Structure formats: structure tokens, C-alpha cells
Amino acid sequence: MTEHRLIGLALVFAPLSLLSFGGGQAVVPEILHQTVTVQGWLSGPQFADLFAIARAAPGPSTLIAALIGWQVAGLAGAIVATIAIFGPSSMVVYAVGRWWQRHDGTPLRRAVERGLAPVAVGLIFAGVVTVLEAAHAGPLELATTALACALLTFTRAGTYTLVGLVAAVYLALHLGLGWPA
């Protein structure tokens, strides 16, 4: 049974490794779809919890693969999922990096840069929407997310200041409104 799960982990994460334009955040919607809807390894809230842990830890957002692998098949699952999510893309990046350095300033390179930028932004946005849906975000959470994005975009507010401010507001609301813990 574990052997089938290890193969499943490799088959889920290796192709996603090759699609992660814009970073690991770009494939979060498909990771959620594959692990929750297709494979049934996790529930939506479990996925949201693992995503939060992966984002809180230092390193790339694709560390969620190791957490999912651990959940699905223990240590062997974590190792297989990690190799599957990082291996294929690392080989492609190495090959493309060599080409990229040789073709600095060419029209083809500039066209590729201009073409991939909106794709990366769109994939990252899709990841944000997917995680909010998986976490069953309500109006307060959506408003908080929109306000945080606006503050980070249009002001000089620092990330830590913003996180502290949001935590203080939520704590005040929780204590003042008697929300359940």
C-alpha cells in the first residue's frame, strides 16, 4: 500500500515541478486539486493547515510537498515528494540557465521575459484564491487579505508591522466580540 502511495506522490509532484513558473506558489491550486479532490489524501482544511505551516517555515512554498508526503506515507513519502517537486525543475533550471547566460540581451530572451511575467502573476493569483477557498475564508478574512495587499502595495508598511497589526486587530475583535477560540 505504501509503495502505491509513494508512486502516487511522485506522479503528482514531478509534473507540477515543471509547471511552477513564478515559483512554487504558482502550482498551489493544482497541488490542492490533486491532493484533496483527485487523490483524497487530505481535506481542504488539512491542506490549508499544511500550507500555513509551509509558509511559516523558512524556505520555498513548495515545502508543502514534504509535509503532504509525510502525511501520506511518512518519512519515505516526505523524501519522495521533496525529490519529485524539486528534481525535475532543478534540472530544467540548470539547462535553461546555461542557455540564458549565453543569450544575454538577445531579442528572444527579452520576448521570453515579457511573455512569462504575466503568466507568473496569474498563477500566483490563482494560488491565493485557491488557498482562501480551501481555508473557507469568510468576509472578514477576505477583507483582511485585500487590505493587507493594498497596504503592502501602496505604503511603506513592513511585513512584520502588518502581521502584528492584523494580529492585534483580530485579538481585539476576539476579546471584544466574544468569538469562540
C-alpha positions as CSV (number, residue, x, y, z in Angstrom):
1,M,0.0,0.0,0.0
2,T,2.8,2.4,0.9
3,E,4.5,1.6,-2.4
4,H,1.5,2.8,-4.3
5,R,1.3,6.0,-2.3
6,L,5.0,6.7,-3.0
7,I,4.4,6.2,-6.7
8,G,1.3,8.4,-6.5
9,L,3.3,11.2,-4.7
10,A,6.0,11.1,-7.5
11,L,3.3,11.2,-10.2
12,V,1.6,14.1,-8.6
13,F,4.6,16.3,-7.8
14,A,7.1,15.6,-10.6
15,P,4.8,17.2,-13.4
16,L,4.0,20.1,-11.1
17,S,7.7,20.7,-10.6
18,L,7.9,21.5,-14.3
19,L,4.9,23.9,-14.2
20,S,6.0,26.0,-11.3
21,F,6.6,29.3,-13.3
22,G,6.6,32.1,-10.9
23,G,7.8,29.9,-8.0
24,G,6.1,27.2,-6.0
25,Q,3.1,29.4,-5.2
26,A,2.1,29.1,-8.9
27,V,1.2,25.4,-8.5
28,V,-0.6,25.6,-5.2
29,P,-4.1,25.3,-6.8
30,E,-3.1,22.2,-8.7
31,I,-1.4,20.7,-5.6
32,L,-4.7,21.3,-3.7
33,H,-6.7,19.8,-6.5
34,Q,-4.5,16.7,-6.8
35,T,-4.1,16.0,-3.1
36,V,-7.7,16.9,-2.0
37,T,-10.0,16.3,-4.9
38,V,-8.3,13.7,-7.1
39,Q,-6.3,11.6,-4.6
40,G,-8.3,12.3,-1.4
41,W,-5.2,12.3,0.7
42,L,-6.2,15.5,2.6
43,S,-9.3,17.5,3.3
44,G,-9.5,21.2,2.4
45,P,-8.9,22.4,5.9
46,Q,-6.0,19.9,6.3
47,F,-4.4,21.3,3.2
48,A,-4.9,24.9,4.4
49,D,-3.1,23.9,7.7
50,L,-0.2,22.3,5.9
51,F,0.0,25.3,3.6
52,A,0.2,27.7,6.6
53,I,2.9,25.6,8.2
54,A,4.9,25.5,4.9
55,R,4.6,29.3,4.6
56,A,5.6,29.9,8.2
57,A,8.8,27.9,7.8
58,P,11.8,29.4,6.1
59,G,12.2,28.3,2.5
60,P,10.2,27.9,-0.6
61,S,6.4,27.5,-0.6
62,T,6.9,24.1,-2.3
63,L,8.0,22.7,1.1
64,I,4.3,21.8,1.4
65,A,5.2,18.8,-0.8
66,A,7.3,17.4,2.0
67,L,4.5,17.9,4.5
68,I,1.9,16.3,2.2
69,G,4.4,13.4,1.6
70,W,4.8,13.0,5.3
71,Q,1.0,13.0,5.9
72,V,0.5,10.4,3.1
73,A,3.4,8.0,3.6
74,G,5.6,9.1,6.5
75,L,9.3,9.8,6.1
76,A,9.6,7.9,2.8
77,G,6.7,10.0,1.5
78,A,8.3,13.2,2.5
79,I,11.5,12.3,0.7
80,V,9.8,11.1,-2.5
81,A,7.6,14.2,-2.6
82,T,10.5,16.5,-2.0
83,I,12.6,14.9,-4.7
84,A,9.7,14.9,-7.1
85,I,8.8,18.6,-6.6
86,F,12.4,19.9,-6.7
87,G,14.3,17.4,-9.0
88,P,12.7,17.9,-12.5
89,S,12.6,21.7,-12.2
90,S,16.1,21.9,-10.9
91,M,17.4,20.0,-14.0
92,V,15.4,22.3,-16.3
93,V,16.6,25.4,-14.5
94,Y,20.2,24.2,-14.8
95,A,19.9,23.7,-18.6
96,V,17.9,26.9,-19.2
97,G,20.3,28.9,-17.0
98,R,23.2,27.9,-19.2
99,W,21.3,28.9,-22.3
100,W,20.1,32.1,-20.6
101,Q,23.7,33.2,-19.8
102,R,24.8,32.7,-23.4
103,H,21.9,34.7,-24.9
104,D,22.0,37.8,-22.7
105,G,20.5,40.8,-24.4
106,T,19.0,38.9,-27.4
107,P,15.5,39.7,-28.7
108,L,14.4,36.1,-27.9
109,R,15.4,36.4,-24.3
110,R,13.6,39.8,-23.9
111,A,10.5,38.3,-25.5
112,V,10.5,35.3,-23.2
113,E,10.9,37.6,-20.1
114,R,8.0,39.8,-21.2
115,G,5.8,36.8,-22.1
116,L,6.3,34.9,-18.8
117,A,5.8,37.8,-16.4
118,P,2.0,37.9,-16.7
119,V,1.8,34.1,-16.7
120,A,3.7,34.0,-13.4
121,V,1.5,36.8,-11.8
122,G,-1.7,35.0,-12.9
123,L,-0.6,31.6,-11.5
124,I,0.4,33.3,-8.2
125,F,-3.0,35.0,-8.0
126,A,-4.8,31.7,-8.7
127,G,-2.8,30.2,-5.8
128,V,-4.0,32.9,-3.4
129,V,-7.7,32.4,-4.4
130,T,-7.4,28.6,-4.1
131,V,-5.9,28.7,-0.6
132,L,-8.6,31.2,0.5
133,E,-11.3,28.9,-0.8
134,A,-9.7,25.8,0.9
135,A,-9.5,27.7,4.2
136,H,-13.2,28.6,3.9
137,A,-12.3,32.3,4.2
138,G,-15.3,34.5,5.2
139,P,-15.9,38.2,4.6
140,L,-13.6,39.2,7.5
141,E,-10.7,37.1,6.2
142,L,-11.2,38.3,2.6
143,A,-11.3,41.9,3.7
144,T,-8.2,41.5,5.8
145,T,-6.4,39.9,2.8
146,A,-7.4,42.7,0.5
147,L,-6.4,45.4,3.0
148,A,-3.1,43.7,3.7
149,C,-2.4,43.5,-0.1
150,A,-3.3,47.2,-0.5
151,L,-1.1,48.3,2.4
152,L,1.9,46.3,1.2
153,T,1.4,47.6,-2.4
154,F,0.7,51.3,-1.8
155,T,2.5,52.1,1.5
156,R,5.9,51.6,3.1
157,A,4.4,49.3,5.8
158,G,6.7,46.4,6.6
159,T,5.5,42.8,6.6
160,Y,6.2,42.3,10.4
161,T,4.4,45.5,11.2
162,L,1.4,44.4,9.2
163,V,1.3,41.0,10.7
164,G,1.5,42.4,14.2
165,L,-1.3,44.9,13.4
166,V,-3.6,42.3,12.0
167,A,-2.9,40.0,15.0
168,A,-3.7,42.9,17.3
169,V,-7.0,43.7,15.5
170,Y,-8.1,40.1,15.4
171,L,-7.2,39.7,19.1
172,A,-9.2,42.9,20.0
173,L,-12.2,41.6,17.9
174,H,-12.0,38.2,19.5
175,L,-11.9,39.6,23.1
176,G,-14.4,42.3,22.4
177,L,-16.9,40.3,20.5
178,G,-16.6,37.1,22.5
179,W,-15.7,35.0,19.4
180,P,-15.1,31.3,20.1
181,A,-11.4,30.4,20.4
